[in-house]
């Protein structure tokens, strides 16, 4: 019995030694626990444009990275809650931010932010840009933005804009129009795009800037009319609506969506995450999803996106200050 025990002990010792030898020979990390999923934090509720884009990108990014990629919604404060969470996350590539135009607008809208929109993030890629459309109730006696400007100048303070969210890109498109054309149009704020556009359809408020996806079917049904678009050129979705730039040269006001990581991410990791996201943006399915809403896929390099963010912050300064907008 004692001899069998000694033999068993010797065998166990040999097995442990063998396992240790194999483990020592494998590359570091092979025996590690499976990597946690990559989280894309979105500062908007489920179902919106930002959330939808994140969920379109996530599966292909996961395939490119060989890891699970999930979307986490953390809405509130115009996207600041999500941005702050990512700014304070470890720079290990496990926590990313899919942000939108508010990231640069908020630099001027909020007197104090708990993060720096440039220094506290690693830009990965500009995902897409999206124009908006200036719509009016059919009863308003103008057919395009040129006639609207003439009509509004003759009636200062007697027209109204429906605003779906203070400080949003749609709100500030209206402010940019008023600033450039020297118009006095009163803002009527709403808690969300849906009630705002419903009141324009009802004729309660005559005007608003709306996302193409929200306005297209209503214009086609004759419930709204398109007066102009914020892109540099006309859009096929609204062939009779001029680009506002045709009347106010240089006018352009597009929403954008971009992917960030926390600051101080290693360059190799930054490049790998950027490449994975850009591969997702390049897929036919993603591009077709954007085309329906007149959005344009981009897929810029980290360096290009970094320059874009800085330029966009500078672009919004005069508009936000002109508007006098304050956070809701």
N, C-alpha and C positions, 0 to 999 in steps of 0.2 A: 504493500500500500504506500509506504513512504517513498519507494523507488518510482512508482507511477506518478506520485505528486511532484517529485523532482523533475521527471520528464515533462509533465504538463507545464510546469513553471518555466522550464527551459524553452519549450515550444512557444509559449506566450511571449517570453522575452525576445525570442528570435523574430516573431511576427511584428512586434512593436518596432524593433530595430529596422526591419525591412520597410515598414510603412514610413518611418522617419526618413530612411534613405531615399525613398521614392519622392516624398514630399520635398526634400531638400533639392532634388534634381529638377522639379517642375519650376517654371517661371513664377515669379512673385505674383500673387493675385489669383492664380488658377484655382486654388483651394478656398478662396475667399467666398463669403456669402454672396448670393445674387445681388446685383446692384439695385438700389431702390428706383422706382419710376422717376422719370423727369417730369416735373410739374410745370405747366404753363399757367401762370396766374393771370387772370383776366379781370380788369377793373370794371366790369359791366355784368348785368344779370344774364342768365341763360336766354338764348333765342335772339339776341341782338346781333348786329353785324360783326362786332369784335369777337364775341363768343363763337359765332358760326365759323369765322375764319380760323380761329384757334383749333376748333374741332376738325376742320378740313385739313389743316397742316399736321396735326398730331400723329395720325397713323403712319404717314409716309416718313415723317421724321423718325418715328420709332423704328421703322424698317431700316432706315439709313444708319441709325445708331446701334441697332441690335438690342434695343431696350424699350421698355414700355414708356409711352409718353401720355400723360393724362392732363386734363384741363380742370382748373380749380377757379371758380367764380368768387371774387371778393369785391363786390361793388360798393360804391359809396364815395362821397367827397370828390366827384368828378374824376375818378380813377386814382386818386391819391392814396387810398388805403392799400390797393394792390401794389402800387409803385413803392410805397414805403416798406411793405413786407419784403419785396424782392431786393430793394436797396440794402436791407439789413441781413439778407441771407448770405450763407457761405458762398464764396466764388468757386464752387466745385462743379458747376454745370447742372446741378440737380433742380434748381429753381430758376425759372425764366419768367419774363413779363411780356405779354402781348399787349402793347399799349396803343393809344390812338392820339388824335390831334390834341386832346386836352393835356398831354404830357408837356407840350411846348406852350400852349395857351396859359396853363396854370402857373408858369414861371412869372407871369405878370398879373394874373387874376387874384392869386393868393398873396397877401402881404408877407406871410411866412409859410414855408414848406418844411416838413421834417426831413427833407432830402434835397440834394442838388440834382436837377434833372439832367445835368451833363456829367459832373464829376462822380456821381454815385452809381453810374451804370456803364456797362460794356455794350455798345451797339453791336447787334449781330446782323440784321438785315432789314431794309425797308420792304415790307411785304406787298403793300398795294396802296394806290391812291384812288379816291372816289370823288367825283364832282357832285354838285347838287343842282337843283333846279328851282328857279323862282316861279312860284305858282300863284294864281289868283282865282277868286270866285268868278264864274262866267259873267256875273252882272257888272263887274268893274269895266268901265268903258275904255279899255286900252287893249291893244293886241300884242304889244311887245315891250321890252324894257325901255326903248327910246320913248315910246308914248307914255309909259309909266313915269319916267323922269319929268317930262313936261307936265303931266297931270299933277304930280305930287308937288312940283315947284309952285304951281298955281294955287295949291290948297295946303299950305304948311300946317302941320298938326292935325289934319283932318283924315289922314289915312292911318291904318294900323297894321303892324306886323304881329302875327302869332309866333311866339317863341317857345319851342318845346323844352329848352333847358338853358338857363343862364350860363354864359361862358362856353357854350358848345360851338363847334365849327359852324353850324347852321345859323346860330344867333349872330356870330361875328361876321358871317358872310353878309348879313343884312347891315351890320354896322359899317363894314367896309364899303358897301354900296352907298349908304347915306353919307359917309365921310367923303368919298370920291366925287359924288354927284351933288353934294351940298343940299341934302334933303332933310326935312324935318318930318319923320314918320314915327308915330308912337308905338312903343313895344307893349304887347300884351303877353305876359309870361304865363306858361302852363306847366303843370307837373308831368312832363312827358310829351313825346311827339304825337301819340295817338289822340289825346283830347285836343291838341292844337290843330291837327289836320282835320279833325272832325268838325271843328268850329269854322274852319275855312270852307269846307264842303257845304256846311249849312248856311254860309253867308254871314255869320256873326262877326267874323273878322275877314277882311278882304285879301290879305297877303301872307305868305310865309315862304321861307326857303325850306325845301324838303329834300330828303335823300331820293335818288332816282327810283330805287326799289319801292319806296312808299308812295310815290306820285304817279308812276307810269300808268298803272291800270286806271286810276282816277281821271287822268288826262285823256286816255283813250276812250273812256266812257262818257266824256263830256262833262264830268262833275267838277273838274278844275281845268284851267288853261295854263299852258306853260308860256311864260313871258321871256325867259332867258335862262342860260345855263352858265355855271361858274367855271367850266373848263375853258382852255384857251381856244378851242375850236367847237363847232357845233357837234351835237351828239345824234347818232342815228335814231335813238329812241324818241327824240323830239325834233324832227327835221325842220319844223317851221319856227322853232325858237332860236333866236340868235345867241351866240356867245356874248356875254355882257362886255367882253373885251372889244367887241365890234363897236360899241358905243363909248366905253371907257377904256381906252388902250392900256394894256398891261394888267387889267383886272383878272385875277385868278384866285379862286378860293376852294381848294380841294381838301377833303378829309384824307387822313392817311392812317395806316396801321403798320406798326413795326415791332420787331422782336428784340428784347434786351436781356442781358444777364446782369448780375451784380458787378460792381467795379472790381478791378484787380483780378480778373479771370486770366489764367495763363494764355498766351497767344495761340498755342497749339490747340487748346480746348476751344477757344473762341472761334478759330477757323473751322474746327470740326463741326461745331453746332451751327455755324453760319452755313456751311456747305450742306448740311442735312436739311435745314430750313429752305434753302434755295432749291434743292432738288424737289422738295414738296411743292414749292411755288411753280416750278417748271412743268408739273404734270398737266395733262390735258384736262383732267377732271377739275382741278383747281382753277385753271384758266376759264373753263366754260362756266363755272360757278360765278366768277367775277363778271364775265361778259354780260350776264343777265341784268346786272345792276349798273352797267356802264363803268365799272371799276377797272382799273388797269393793274395787272400784276407787275411787280418790279424786280425784287430779288437782288438788291444791291450788295456790294461788299461791305464788311464792317467799316472800312475807312470812308466809303462813300456815304454810308448812313450816318456816321459821326458828323460829317460836314453838313449833311441835310438837317440834322437836329439843331445844330448851332445856328444855321441860317433861318430855320423856321422860328426859333425863339426870337431872333431879331425882327423877323417879319411881323410878328403879332404885337410887338410893343406898342406901336402907334395906334393900332385898332382897339386894343383893350383899353388904353388910356382914353381914347376918344369916347368909347362907349360908356365909361364910368361904371362898368359892371362890377358887381361884388359877388362873392361866393354865396350860393343859396344856403 
